[in-house]
Amino acid sequence: MPIKPVPLQSLKSPTFLSVGLALALLVSSGVWWVAAKYASDDNAVRIPPRVCDERISGESVSALLPKKGADFEEETRDLKQIRGHGECTLRAGGEDAFFSYIYVPGSTYPRDRVQLHGVPISLGEAYGYMAANHAMLLYVPCTDQKTTDRMLVKASSSLADQEANSSRDRAKPVTGDAKVAAFAADVARDLARNWIKCPNADKLPEGPVKIHWP
């Protein structure tokens, strides 16, 4: 059966024109959505599930790094040794987060003296202080030679540091402190439980480091 041509007047009818306009808008909207989606994905920061030689959960640092910008990268030093010193720097989108640990059994770290250096902080039986640049130094129980043995975990972020006062006075609250407190706690738990394997590390409480503002 031969196909009948569409009458010219039908092509000019309001119904035909409105359907054509709707299809054109749908196609153009779809193209814009796809383009925007891929542009966004190309600029997204992707953080691995485990970072710092797979010692730390990637989720622990996600709040301290932008969602978009320069690619994620990490730089580690001496994380393969349990005793001694190790550190890791994480960067993405123009910001960075850092942690280090020192574990030298046989030393003593009196709480009252340690916390004189800044704003007192704690995580269960772990204690320490926040420095003037908003870095957190936490002494985590890790008995080996003595019951007083502790692992020192230091955590910091450019997000909090850039808000810090330029003076050398004690730190005052800034918006980045809560994120650094959560990061410091996650690092301390991961190192104590899964890497250093400190006795009673499972007793470190969940949640962020507590900051004891005066």
N, C-alpha and C positions, 0 to 999 in steps of 0.2 A: 504493500500500500504506500503510495507516495506521501511524503511529509509535506503538510500544508505550511506555507510560510506564515509567520506571525504578521498580522496586519500592522501597518505603520502606525495607525492610530492607537493600537494596543500598547506599543512601545512607549507612547507618550502619555499613557494613562497614569493618574496619580498612584494607583495601586502598584503598578510595575516599577515606577520611579522610586517609591518608598521602600520596596523590597530591595531594589538595587542599592539604594543608599545605605540600608541596614547592613547588607552584605559587605559593602565597602568599609563601613565603620568597624565591623567585626574583624575583617582581615587586617585592617591597619592597626587595631587595638592588639590583636594577637601578635603581630610582628613587633610592636613596641614592647609588649610584655616579655617576649622571648629575648629580645635584645637587652632589655633591662636586667633580666634574670642572669644571662650569661655575663654581662658586664659586672654584676654584683659578685657572682661566683668567682670570676677571675681575680677580684681584688680582695677576696675573703681570706682571713688568717686561719690556717688549719693547724691545730695543735695536736701532736700525736697522743695516743692513750697513755703512754709512759714517756717521761722525759728524763734528762740528766742521766744518761747511760741506763735508762729504765729503772732508776732508783725511786722516782717520784711520780705520782699520778699527774697526768696532764691537766685534769680538772682543777687541781689545786692552784694552778697559775692562770687559768683562763680569765678570771676576774681582773687580773692585773695587766692584761695585754689587750690592745684594741681588737675589735672584730674585723677591721679592714685595714689595709696598709701594706707595708713591707713584709715579706715572707718571714715566717717563724724560723728562728735558728737558735742553737744552743752551743755553749762553749763550756767544757768541763775540764777539771784539773784534779788529778789524784783521787778520783772517786772510786778507784778499784781497790784501795786499801782501807781496811776497817779501822785500824788504829792510826792515829796521826791526824792529818788534815786533808780535807777535800772541799771542793767548791764547784758551783755551777752558775752560769749566767744565761738567762733566757731573754730573747729579744724578738719583737715583732711590732710593726706599725709605729716605729719611733719611740717605743717605751721598752723598759727592761725590768726584770725581776732577778734577784740574786739570793743565793743562800750558800752558806759554808758550815762546816762542822769541824770541831776539834775534839778528839777523844784520846786523852792521855791518862790512863788509870794511875791512881796513886796520889792524886792531888786533892786538896780540900778547897771548897768554895763557900765560905760562910754567907748565908743569905743576907744578913744585916749589912755586911760590907759590900756585897755585890750590888744590892739595890740602891746604894748611895750614889751610884753613877748616873742615875736617870729616873724616869717614872717607873715605879715597880710594875711588873707583869707576872702572870702565873698561868699554869696549865696543870691543874691537879697539884701533884707534889713537885712539879717543875717550876722554877722561878727564875727571875732575871729582871731586865730593865729595858726601857725604850730610850735610845740615845737621842740627842738633840736633833739629829737628822732623820729621826723616826725609824731608824733601823731597830729591830728587836733582837735582843740577845737572851736566849733562854737556856738555862742549865737543867738538863734532863737527867734524872736518876738513871745510872747505868753502872751498877756495882760490878766490880771485877776483883781488884785487889783489896779495896776498902769499901765499907758501906757508904762512904761519902763520895765515891766516884761519880762523876757526872760528865755528860757529853754536852759541849757548848754548841748550840745551833744559832746561827745568825741569819736573819732574813730581812730583806729590804726591797724597795721598789721605787722607781723613778716617779710614780704617781704620787707617793707620799712625800718623797724627798723634795720635789719641786714646789710643794706647798709649805715646806718647813721654813721657820724663821731663820734669817741669816745670822742671828746672834748665836752665841754658844750657851744660851740659857737652856733650861729644861724644855722639852718638847711641849707644845700646846696642841689640843685636838685639831686635826684636819680631816677632810673627808676620806682620804685614802687609808687612814689608820685601820678601819674595820677590815678592809681587804687584806692588808698586810698581816693583821692578827690571824685571819683565817688561813692564809698561806703559811705563816710560821708554824701554826699548829699542825697542819697537814704534813709539812716537811718533817717536823719532830716525830710525829707518829710513824710516818713511813720509814724514816731512818732507824728509829728505835726498834720497831717491830720486825721490819722486813730485811734490813741491811745489817745494822750493827747487832741486832737481836739482843737488846738489853734485857736483863732479868726484870720481870714484872712490867715490861713495856706495854702489855695488854691492859694495864691499869691506867694508862694515860686517857683522860676523859675525851669524849668527842666534843666538837665545837671549837670556836676560836680561842686564841690566847686572851685572857682577861687583862685589861689595862686598868690599873688602880690609880685613877687620877686623884690628885690631892684635893 
